[in-house]
Every structure is written in C-alpha cells, then in structure tokens.
Amino acid sequence: MWYQVNVEGSQPSFRVSHSVSILNRSESEVAGCSTVVIYGGKTPVTTITTAAANSNYTDMAFFSIGIGANEEYAKPQNQQSISKLNKILGAATNNGTSNNNHSSTSIQNNKCNTTSNTVTSSSSPSSFNSFSINLSNNNTTTTTTTTTTATTPRNKSYSRLPVYSGQNIFHWENCQQSEGDLPGDRTAQSLVALNMGQHKGKVLLFGGYSSTLSHSSASSPKLNGASSSLSNKENNLSNDIFLLDYESLYWLKCKAIGNSPQPRHSAYLCQISPDTILLFGGINDQNQILTDIHLLHLSNSNSLKWHQPSVHGQYSSVQEIFKQKTSTQISYKTIYCSGYLWLFVSNHEIYKFEVSSHKWTQVVYYGTLPKGFDDNTLLCTYNHLVILLVGNELHFFDTLKLEWTGLDVDGDLPMKRKNHSLSIIGTLLLVVGGQHELPLSTVCAKDIEIIDLKTFLIKSNKH
C-alpha cells in the first residue's frame, strides 16, 4: 500500500532536468541509512514567469532516510543522541581531528532539546587534502597534486528535526552553498554516488547543459564531422567531470587522460566496480541519441582515465534502433543490474551489455513490456530485479528468469506524474515530486509517496 510522508525541513525548490543518485552510508545502529542526492535542474515552464524564464538552479538537496531507527533519533534529548542523529543525516563523523571539539561546541549551543529548530554539526574538506588528480589534457600525462585547506570547519545546519514514522526517519536538507570548483547551473547532467572503493562517500557529476560554460571548460564536440560552437547558450554541452565530497560539501573539478566522450546530456552513469564508472549513451546537441560506452577508471593514485572498450555482439542492432531517430521519436531506459547494462526500448526490444566481455545481446524474454512505457517511466533495482514505475503502476523484470511481473497494490495509487524521481532504500520505494497533468493545467508537487515492497521482494528472492 502506498502512503504519503510530509517531510519538513529545507525542501528544495521544484525543478526539472535535475540529476539524482543514492549515497549509501553504513550505520551500525540502524538497519539502513541512505541519502538521495539531488543537484541542479531548472524551473518548470508551467511555473515560471517571463522574468524567471530559463532559470537554472545551482543548489543541492539531500533527502536522508534512516530505516530501523527509534524515537531517540527523531527526538534527541542529549548530546549522544544528537550525535547519532547527525550521523544519519550526513553530518560529519569523528575523524580524530580538532574539528571534533568544534562539533561538540555546536551541539551544546543547540541546548540538545526538541524545541530547538536547528541541529548543527561541523566538517571540513579534510578528505580532499593532498588529493591527487590528473590535471592534464589529452596530450600530456603530468599528474599534479592539489591540496585544499580550510581555515575554519564548514557547518551543516538542519532547519528542523526529522519526521519519525514507523521506525523510519525522513529529512530534507537544502544546501544553498558549497565550496571548491563549483559545477555551476546544470541541467540534464549525469550524477552517480560512489558507494564502494577508495572514493566511497563522494559524488561524481558528468556533462549536461550549462549556461555558464566557457570555451575553456569544455571541448567543442564534432558532430557528423562538423565542429559545434559553444558560443550559443543553448549549445553549451559539457563533458566536464566534478567530484563532490559529501561530508565537506566541497567540489573538485577533475580532468582525465584518454579518449574523453564527446559533450552530451542525459547520459547514463553508474559505478560497476570500486575503481570503474560506466557511461552509456546520452543525447548530443543535435538531439541525436548516442549508443557509445565509455569507462572512467579511478586509479590508486586518484588519477582519472577514460577508456572506450571495443564492443561486439549485436551492437549493430542497438545502433540500428536509434539510427536516424531523435529522442522525441523513441523512448528508452537504461539500468545496471546483475553485471549487465540493460537497455529497454519502447519498440518492445530489450538488450543487455555484459560488462566483463563487452558483448551486446538481444534478450528473449517472457511477458510483455508494460503498457505506457515512455520517457516518464522510471527504473531502479533490487538485487536481480529491475523495478519500473510506469504511470502509477509497478512492474518488475527478473534479470535471471527474463520475465515480467506486475504487482497489484491495495489502496489509492499515487497520481500519475512526470519529471519525478524514483529511488529505493532498503525495501522502501520512494517517489519524490513531479508534475501532475490535469485537464486544464499542470500542477507541480513536492509530495513523497512511499511503498514498502518487503513482502514482495522477499518472496521473489526465495524463488
């Protein structure tokens, strides 16, 4: 059954064309602890005035969830319980530095009671000190070490205590300010949270549109043999890479050696190993759908290197699907699951790309692609299952059995929407925001719809 959670706190402004990823954080005292990271985007056309047209956002928002928590976290009465709450909400943890004293002072200043509207903790970009990245262009291989220091620790503040519901806590945090090499206003960029490896706890951003992009910050893409100018604001596509330290809210712009992907927006980005990021497709500035695959390697020295693997198998069939078609003529969705990149196409074809062998294969499956599959369909994964939200209906694709399954849900369904986000934390499936299409208007929503799929998912895993 779906239910709605009204979460107070610093909610972000409603936006579209933003990017979302999930940062998992292991906490010993709660069953699950994760944060939905949201960056950038722009004002929806239906909600803007002429003066606010083309208004892009440069802020970030974090929606934190603690599963299996108790009332101590949501209504802290002492310094110890506030420290636990700060840990779940993404505040800095003790690193054995002098910052701990500052954090303790900030907590004490809040008087540790439930009437206080602000919970504050400190952190600094210490994890970026002596951070070695490759600052070279494609013609050089010089590695430079960049050292970042801060004279005072950064503070994260929370405008309200979190909502506590059924042993789960929910909280919004809207970050208006961050430091470092800021990506600026971006739309349709790619975002991935790094949940394993030496960079765990950081968030990587790639590409997208930027109205503040300069000629020096991105190369001019060559499309169909012709060079594309970046002087037009609408054509400011990027292939930049930025890395965010979540604890310190510090951005670092990174350059990678190797054959960089051409600038694009709406590419699919995922982490496939502790030191490897996979990038698939996207859309270029001629609205053409790209089907290339690139791997971004994060080496032990923290340098970045692009590599384009030689793919084989039925890749020509994948290319043929999108040949001479634009993103307005065909819909597709991509997700990484069970060691494969899965490509679902609105023409009812499914392809998978085996990451280990770089082989494309067309999938013969049982059942039918859900009716209504389009650009507003959203995907996420749980173990070997791909979860699709089509309209307001849930469908599952089993990547082991290669079959489709639907799910009948009791109670009222969420309103159908577009430009929303779908995330799964533990067994909780979350739908955040979006736009409702009404007969005479489009209404923007900030609601959070949740359904616990625990019973269904446990049953599926047993089979």
C-alpha positions as CSV (number, residue, x, y, z in Angstrom):
1,M,0.0,0.0,0.0
2,W,1.2,3.5,-0.9
3,Y,1.4,6.1,1.8
4,Q,2.4,9.8,1.8
5,V,5.0,11.3,4.1
6,N,5.0,15.0,4.7
7,V,8.7,15.8,5.5
8,E,9.5,19.3,6.8
9,G,13.0,20.8,6.7
10,S,14.7,22.8,4.0
11,Q,12.9,21.4,1.0
12,P,14.4,22.3,-2.4
13,S,12.5,24.4,-5.0
14,F,10.6,22.4,-7.5
15,R,12.7,21.7,-10.6
16,V,13.0,19.5,-13.7
17,S,16.0,18.2,-15.7
18,H,18.0,17.7,-12.4
19,S,20.1,14.6,-11.5
20,V,19.6,12.2,-8.7
21,S,21.7,9.4,-7.1
22,I,21.7,7.4,-3.9
23,L,24.6,7.6,-1.4
24,N,24.6,4.6,0.9
25,R,26.1,5.0,4.3
26,S,26.6,2.1,6.7
27,E,25.5,2.8,10.2
28,S,25.8,0.2,12.9
29,E,22.8,1.3,14.9
30,V,20.2,1.4,12.2
31,A,19.2,-1.2,9.6
32,G,19.7,1.1,6.7
33,C,20.9,4.7,6.2
34,S,21.0,6.4,2.8
35,T,20.7,9.8,1.2
36,V,19.1,10.8,-2.0
37,V,21.4,13.4,-3.6
38,I,19.8,16.0,-5.9
39,Y,21.7,18.6,-8.0
40,G,20.9,21.4,-10.4
41,G,17.9,21.4,-12.8
42,K,15.7,24.3,-14.0
43,T,12.3,25.9,-13.3
44,P,9.4,24.1,-15.0
45,V,7.9,26.0,-17.8
46,T,4.5,25.8,-16.3
47,T,5.6,27.5,-13.1
48,I,7.7,30.4,-14.4
49,T,7.0,33.9,-15.3
50,T,8.6,35.8,-18.2
51,A,11.2,37.3,-15.8
52,A,12.1,33.9,-14.5
53,A,12.3,32.1,-17.8
54,N,15.2,29.7,-18.2
55,S,16.0,29.9,-14.5
56,N,18.6,27.2,-13.6
57,Y,19.5,26.0,-10.2
58,T,23.0,25.7,-8.7
59,D,22.0,24.3,-5.3
60,M,21.9,20.8,-3.9
61,A,19.4,18.9,-1.8
62,F,19.7,15.8,0.3
63,F,16.8,13.6,1.4
64,S,18.1,11.4,4.2
65,I,16.4,8.2,5.4
66,G,17.2,6.1,8.4
67,I,15.5,2.7,8.4
68,G,15.0,0.8,11.7
69,A,15.6,3.9,13.9
70,N,13.8,4.6,17.1
71,E,12.4,7.7,18.8
72,E,15.8,8.6,20.3
73,Y,17.0,9.6,16.8
74,A,13.9,11.7,15.9
75,K,13.6,13.4,19.3
76,P,17.1,13.6,20.7
77,Q,17.4,14.6,24.4
78,N,21.1,14.7,24.9
79,Q,24.4,15.2,23.1
80,Q,24.9,11.4,22.5
81,S,21.5,11.1,20.7
82,I,22.1,14.2,18.7
83,S,25.4,12.9,17.6
84,K,23.6,9.7,16.3
85,L,21.1,11.9,14.5
86,N,23.8,14.0,12.9
87,K,25.5,10.8,11.7
88,I,22.3,9.6,10.0
89,L,21.6,13.0,8.4
90,G,25.0,13.1,6.9
91,A,26.8,15.4,9.3
92,A,30.5,15.0,9.8
93,T,31.6,12.0,11.9
94,N,34.6,12.0,14.2
95,N,37.9,11.7,12.2
96,G,40.2,12.2,15.1
97,T,40.8,15.8,14.2
98,S,40.4,19.0,16.0
99,N,37.1,19.5,14.3
100,N,35.5,17.3,16.8
101,N,35.8,19.9,19.5
102,H,34.1,22.4,17.2
103,S,31.3,19.9,16.5
104,S,30.8,19.3,20.2
105,T,30.6,23.1,20.8
106,S,28.0,23.5,18.1
107,I,25.8,20.7,19.5
108,Q,26.0,22.1,23.0
109,N,24.9,25.5,21.7
110,N,21.7,24.0,20.5
111,K,20.9,23.0,24.1
112,C,20.0,19.5,23.0
113,N,16.2,19.8,23.3
114,T,13.3,19.2,21.0
115,T,12.3,22.8,20.9
116,S,15.4,23.8,19.1
117,N,14.8,24.2,15.3
118,T,18.4,23.8,14.3
119,V,20.8,20.9,14.6
120,T,24.3,21.9,13.6
121,S,27.5,19.9,13.0
122,S,30.8,20.6,11.5
123,S,33.0,19.2,8.8
124,S,35.9,20.4,6.6
125,P,37.3,19.3,3.3
126,S,39.9,17.3,5.1
127,S,39.3,14.3,2.9
128,F,40.4,16.4,-0.1
129,N,43.7,17.4,1.4
130,S,46.6,16.1,-0.7
131,F,44.0,14.8,-3.2
132,S,46.0,13.8,-6.2
133,I,44.2,14.2,-9.6
134,N,45.3,14.3,-13.1
135,L,45.1,17.9,-14.3
136,S,46.5,17.1,-17.8
137,N,44.8,17.3,-21.1
138,N,44.8,14.5,-23.6
139,N,48.3,15.4,-24.9
140,T,50.1,15.2,-21.6
141,T,50.4,12.9,-18.7
142,T,51.5,15.1,-15.9
143,T,49.9,14.4,-12.6
144,T,49.5,17.2,-10.2
145,T,48.7,17.1,-6.5
146,T,46.1,19.6,-5.4
147,T,46.0,20.4,-1.7
148,T,42.9,22.1,-0.3
149,T,42.8,23.5,3.2
150,A,40.2,25.4,5.2
151,T,40.9,27.9,7.9
152,T,37.5,27.1,9.6
153,P,35.4,24.0,9.5
154,R,32.3,24.0,7.4
155,N,28.9,23.8,9.1
156,K,25.9,21.9,8.1
157,S,22.7,23.1,9.6
158,Y,19.3,21.4,9.7
159,S,16.3,23.7,9.9
160,R,14.0,21.2,11.6
161,L,14.2,17.8,13.3
162,P,13.3,14.9,11.1
163,V,10.0,13.3,10.7
164,Y,9.7,10.0,12.6
165,S,7.3,7.4,11.2
166,G,7.1,3.7,11.8
167,Q,10.8,3.2,12.9
168,N,11.9,5.3,9.9
169,I,13.1,8.8,9.9
170,F,13.0,11.2,6.9
171,H,14.6,14.6,6.5
172,W,15.2,17.2,3.8
173,E,18.4,19.3,3.8
174,N,18.7,22.0,1.1
175,C,22.3,23.1,0.6
176,Q,22.4,26.6,-0.9
177,Q,26.2,26.9,-0.6
178,S,29.1,24.6,-1.3
179,E,32.8,25.3,-1.9
180,G,35.5,24.5,-4.3
181,D,35.3,24.3,-8.1
182,L,31.5,24.6,-8.5
183,P,29.8,23.0,-11.5
184,G,27.5,26.0,-11.8
185,D,24.0,25.8,-13.1
186,R,23.5,22.5,-14.9
187,T,20.6,20.7,-16.4
188,A,20.3,17.1,-17.6
189,Q,23.7,16.2,-16.2
190,S,24.7,12.7,-15.0
191,L,25.3,12.0,-11.3
192,V,26.5,8.9,-9.6
193,A,27.2,8.4,-5.9
194,L,30.3,6.3,-5.2
195,N,29.3,3.6,-2.7
196,M,32.4,1.5,-2.8
197,G,36.2,1.8,-3.2
198,Q,38.6,4.4,-2.0
199,H,36.3,7.2,-3.2
200,K,33.3,5.9,-1.2
201,G,31.2,8.8,0.1
202,K,31.8,11.1,-2.8
203,V,29.6,12.0,-5.7
204,L,30.7,12.3,-9.4
205,L,29.0,14.6,-11.9
206,F,29.4,14.4,-15.6
207,G,28.3,16.6,-18.6
208,G,24.9,18.2,-19.1
209,Y,23.9,21.7,-20.2
210,S,25.4,24.8,-18.6
211,S,24.6,28.4,-19.3
212,T,27.8,29.4,-17.6
213,L,30.1,27.1,-19.6
214,S,33.1,28.8,-21.2
215,H,35.2,27.6,-24.2
216,S,38.0,26.7,-21.8
217,S,35.8,24.4,-19.7
218,A,34.7,22.0,-22.4
219,S,35.8,21.0,-25.9
220,S,33.8,21.7,-29.0
221,P,32.1,18.5,-30.0
222,K,32.4,17.2,-33.5
223,L,29.0,16.0,-34.7
224,N,28.7,14.4,-38.1
225,G,32.2,15.6,-38.9
226,A,31.4,19.3,-38.2
227,S,32.6,21.3,-35.3
228,S,29.9,22.6,-33.0
229,S,30.3,26.1,-31.5
230,L,29.7,26.6,-27.7
231,S,29.1,30.3,-28.1
232,N,25.3,29.7,-28.2
233,K,23.9,29.3,-24.7
234,E,21.6,26.6,-25.8
235,N,24.5,24.5,-27.1
236,N,26.7,24.6,-24.0
237,L,27.0,20.9,-23.7
238,S,29.8,19.7,-21.4
239,N,32.0,16.6,-20.8
240,D,33.4,18.0,-17.6
241,I,33.9,15.9,-14.5
242,F,33.3,17.1,-11.0
243,L,33.8,15.3,-7.7
244,L,31.9,16.2,-4.5
245,D,32.9,15.3,-1.0
246,Y,29.6,14.8,0.7
247,E,30.7,15.5,4.2
248,S,32.5,18.7,3.5
249,L,30.3,19.8,0.6
250,Y,33.5,20.6,-1.4
251,W,33.6,20.3,-5.2
252,L,36.7,19.5,-7.2
253,K,36.9,19.7,-11.0
254,C,38.8,16.8,-12.5
255,K,40.4,16.3,-15.8
256,A,41.0,12.8,-17.2
257,I,43.5,11.5,-19.7
258,G,42.5,9.2,-22.5
259,N,39.8,9.5,-25.1
260,S,37.1,11.6,-23.5
261,P,33.4,11.2,-24.5
262,Q,32.0,14.0,-26.6
263,P,29.9,16.5,-24.7
264,R,26.4,15.3,-24.1
265,H,23.4,15.4,-21.7
266,S,21.1,12.7,-20.2
267,A,23.8,10.0,-20.3
268,Y,23.5,7.0,-18.0
269,L,26.3,6.8,-15.4
270,C,26.9,4.0,-12.8
271,Q,29.6,2.5,-10.7
272,I,30.4,-1.1,-11.8
273,S,33.4,-1.7,-9.6
274,P,35.3,0.0,-6.8
275,D,37.5,1.9,-9.4
276,T,35.4,1.9,-12.5
277,I,32.5,4.1,-13.7
278,L,30.5,3.2,-16.8
279,L,28.9,5.8,-19.1
280,F,26.4,4.9,-21.7
281,G,24.8,7.0,-24.4
282,G,23.2,10.3,-23.9
283,I,22.0,13.0,-26.3
284,N,24.1,15.4,-28.3
285,D,23.3,18.9,-29.3
286,Q,21.6,17.8,-32.5
287,N,19.1,15.8,-30.3
288,Q,20.6,12.5,-31.6
289,I,20.7,9.5,-29.3
290,L,24.2,8.2,-28.7
291,T,24.9,4.5,-28.1
292,D,28.6,4.5,-27.2
293,I,30.1,3.2,-24.0
294,H,33.0,4.7,-22.0
295,L,34.7,3.6,-18.9
296,L,36.2,6.0,-16.4
297,H,39.0,4.4,-14.3
298,L,39.8,5.8,-10.8
299,S,43.3,4.6,-10.2
300,N,45.0,4.1,-6.8
301,S,46.8,7.5,-7.3
302,N,43.4,9.2,-7.7
303,S,44.1,10.0,-11.3
304,L,41.2,9.6,-13.8
305,K,41.4,7.9,-17.2
306,W,38.8,7.4,-19.9
307,H,38.8,4.2,-21.9
308,Q,36.4,3.3,-24.7
309,P,36.1,-0.5,-24.9
310,S,35.7,-2.4,-28.2
311,V,32.2,-3.8,-28.1
312,H,30.9,-6.8,-30.0
313,G,27.9,-9.0,-30.3
314,Q,24.7,-7.4,-31.5
315,Y,25.8,-3.8,-31.1
316,S,24.8,-3.1,-34.7
317,S,21.2,-3.9,-33.8
318,V,21.4,-1.4,-31.0
319,Q,22.8,1.2,-33.3
320,E,20.1,0.5,-35.9
321,I,17.3,1.1,-33.4
322,F,18.4,4.7,-32.9
323,K,19.7,5.3,-36.4
324,Q,18.1,8.5,-37.9
325,K,15.9,8.8,-34.8
326,T,15.8,11.6,-32.2
327,S,15.0,11.5,-28.6
328,T,11.4,12.6,-29.4
329,Q,10.8,9.7,-31.7
330,I,11.7,6.7,-29.5
331,S,11.9,6.1,-25.7
332,Y,14.4,4.0,-23.9
333,K,15.6,3.4,-20.4
334,T,18.9,2.0,-19.1
335,I,19.8,0.4,-15.8
336,Y,22.8,-1.6,-14.5
337,C,21.8,-4.9,-12.8
338,S,23.4,-8.3,-12.2
339,G,26.6,-7.5,-14.0
340,Y,24.8,-6.3,-17.2
341,L,23.7,-3.0,-18.6
342,W,20.1,-3.4,-19.6
343,L,18.5,-1.4,-22.4
344,F,14.7,-1.3,-22.5
345,V,13.3,0.3,-25.7
346,S,9.7,1.4,-26.4
347,N,9.6,-0.8,-29.5
348,H,9.4,-3.8,-27.1
349,E,13.1,-4.9,-27.6
350,I,15.5,-5.5,-24.7
351,Y,19.2,-5.7,-25.0
352,K,21.9,-6.4,-22.4
353,F,25.6,-5.4,-22.4
354,E,27.8,-7.8,-20.4
355,V,30.4,-5.6,-18.7
356,S,33.0,-8.3,-18.3
357,S,33.1,-9.3,-22.0
358,H,31.8,-6.0,-23.6
359,K,29.2,-8.0,-25.5
360,W,25.8,-6.8,-26.6
361,T,23.0,-9.4,-26.8
362,Q,19.3,-9.2,-27.6
363,V,17.2,-10.6,-24.8
364,V,14.4,-13.1,-25.4
365,Y,12.0,-12.6,-22.5
366,Y,8.6,-13.8,-21.2
367,G,5.7,-11.4,-20.9
368,T,5.3,-8.0,-22.5
369,L,6.8,-4.6,-21.9
370,P,4.5,-2.6,-19.7
371,K,1.8,-0.6,-21.5
372,G,2.5,3.1,-21.3
373,F,6.3,2.7,-21.3
374,D,7.7,6.2,-22.2
375,D,10.2,8.8,-21.2
376,N,8.3,9.3,-17.9
377,T,8.9,5.7,-16.9
378,L,11.5,5.4,-14.1
379,L,13.7,2.5,-13.1
380,C,15.6,1.3,-10.1
381,T,17.0,-2.1,-9.0
382,Y,16.8,-4.5,-6.0
383,N,19.2,-7.5,-6.2
384,H,18.4,-9.1,-9.6
385,L,15.1,-7.3,-10.1
386,V,14.5,-4.2,-12.2
387,I,11.7,-2.1,-10.8
388,L,9.7,0.1,-13.2
389,L,7.2,2.8,-12.3
390,V,5.0,3.2,-15.4
391,G,2.5,5.9,-14.7
392,N,1.5,4.9,-11.2
393,E,1.8,1.2,-11.7
394,L,4.7,-1.0,-10.6
395,H,6.2,-3.7,-12.9
396,F,9.2,-5.9,-12.3
397,F,11.7,-7.5,-14.7
398,D,13.5,-10.5,-13.4
399,T,17.0,-10.4,-14.9
400,L,17.6,-14.1,-14.0
401,K,14.3,-15.6,-15.2
402,L,14.0,-12.9,-18.0
403,E,10.3,-12.4,-17.3
404,W,7.9,-9.6,-16.5
405,T,5.8,-9.5,-13.3
406,G,3.2,-6.9,-12.3
407,L,2.1,-6.0,-8.8
408,D,-1.5,-5.3,-7.6
409,V,-1.4,-2.7,-4.9
410,D,-4.2,-2.2,-2.3
411,G,-5.4,1.3,-1.6
412,D,-5.1,4.5,-3.5
413,L,-2.3,4.9,-6.1
414,P,-0.1,8.0,-6.4
415,M,-1.2,10.4,-9.1
416,K,0.5,9.9,-12.4
417,R,3.3,12.3,-12.9
418,K,6.3,13.3,-15.0
419,N,9.7,14.9,-14.1
420,H,9.7,13.0,-10.7
421,S,12.4,10.8,-9.2
422,L,12.3,7.1,-8.2
423,S,14.6,5.7,-5.5
424,I,14.8,2.5,-3.4
425,I,16.4,2.4,0.0
426,G,16.2,-0.9,1.7
427,T,12.8,-2.2,0.6
428,L,11.2,1.3,0.6
429,L,10.4,2.6,-2.8
430,L,10.2,6.4,-2.9
431,V,8.6,8.7,-5.5
432,V,9.6,12.3,-5.0
433,G,7.9,15.3,-6.6
434,G,7.0,15.6,-10.2
435,Q,4.2,17.3,-12.2
436,H,0.6,16.2,-12.4
437,E,-1.1,16.6,-15.8
438,L,-4.7,17.9,-15.2
439,P,-7.2,18.6,-17.9
440,L,-6.6,22.3,-17.9
441,S,-3.2,22.7,-16.2
442,T,-0.1,21.1,-14.9
443,V,0.4,21.1,-11.2
444,C,3.9,20.8,-9.5
445,A,4.1,18.5,-6.5
446,K,6.6,18.2,-3.6
447,D,4.9,15.2,-2.1
448,I,6.8,12.0,-1.2
449,E,5.0,8.7,-1.9
450,I,6.4,5.6,-0.3
451,I,5.5,1.9,-0.6
452,D,7.3,-0.9,1.3
453,L,8.0,-3.8,-1.1
454,K,9.4,-6.0,1.6
455,T,6.9,-8.8,1.3
456,F,7.1,-9.0,-2.5
457,L,10.8,-8.7,-2.7
458,I,11.5,-11.4,-0.1
459,K,9.1,-13.7,-1.9
460,S,10.8,-13.0,-5.2
461,N,14.3,-13.7,-3.8
462,K,13.1,-17.1,-2.5
463,H,12.0,-18.2,-6.0
